[in-house]
Amino acid sequence: MKPMNEEHLAVLRRHMVELIAIHVDLASEELGRASLDERVMAAMQRVPRHLFVPAPLAPYAYQDTPLPIGFDKTISQPFIVALMTDLLAPQPHEAVLEIGTGLGYQSAILAELAGQVWSAEIIEEFAGRAEALLLGLGYVNVGIRVGDGSRGWPEHAPFDKILVTVAAERLPPALLEQLKPDGRLVMPLGSEKGQLLTVIDKNAAGQLKIRKLIPVQFGLLETV
């Protein structure tokens, strides 16, 4: 069988976005919304997910499922990527901190929507590959560092928005400190036994409003 070309991949990407829309509609009661921001859906259709997975898995990149990327880690299910991005609501003038770069797929989605993305990844091999891939695709508004994501990135703080793509049993204090007033943090909270996708809004006085949404399953935040 001959390999898929860009036209085939574009069709599969559109199909992936259609599946995301169906998934959101089916979960509308739990999510409190029946559709996602059109900007988010457009970004999902633009970013070539097949480049962010190991080459043998590229034919499966547009299925609505997580895929292994090495080191016992996965790239998140497209529905979850789209939902977390929508909940974060990154804007063109905002600086976003991402914890858990992986191979950079979520970073690319954020880069399509935010002014600047800073991303921390604890696995050096991932960080290097993600940086090269993102630069190759023209995402010059993403900075990546290797390190403990629970500590954030103080040199570039405070951040308008923070997205954490790994789970923790409690909110990392450093991330809350580095979140601007009127900022938002989205992350899974819980243990290996159970996690809930959680939205944390910080008001101008520094008080937190916490909303817990749907059950999810992420790897746990690693610290050093």
Secondary structure as GFF3:
##gff-version 3
##sequence-region A 1 224
A	DSSP	alpha_helix	6	26	.	.	.	ID=ss1
A	DSSP	alpha_helix	28	31	.	.	.	ID=ss2
A	DSSP	alpha_helix	38	46	.	.	.	ID=ss3
A	DSSP	three_ten_helix	49	52	.	.	.	ID=ss4
A	DSSP	three_ten_helix	55	60	.	.	.	ID=ss5
A	DSSP	beta_strand	67	70	.	.	.	ID=ss6
A	DSSP	beta_strand	73	75	.	.	.	ID=ss7
A	DSSP	alpha_helix	78	88	.	.	.	ID=ss8
A	DSSP	beta_strand	95	99	.	.	.	ID=ss9
A	DSSP	alpha_helix	105	113	.	.	.	ID=ss10
A	DSSP	beta_strand	116	121	.	.	.	ID=ss11
A	DSSP	alpha_helix	124	136	.	.	.	ID=ss12
A	DSSP	beta_strand	142	146	.	.	.	ID=ss13
A	DSSP	three_ten_helix	149	151	.	.	.	ID=ss14
A	DSSP	three_ten_helix	154	156	.	.	.	ID=ss15
A	DSSP	beta_strand	159	164	.	.	.	ID=ss16
A	DSSP	alpha_helix	173	178	.	.	.	ID=ss17
A	DSSP	beta_strand	179	191	.	.	.	ID=ss18
A	DSSP	beta_strand	194	202	.	.	.	ID=ss19
A	DSSP	beta_strand	208	216	.	.	.	ID=ss20
###
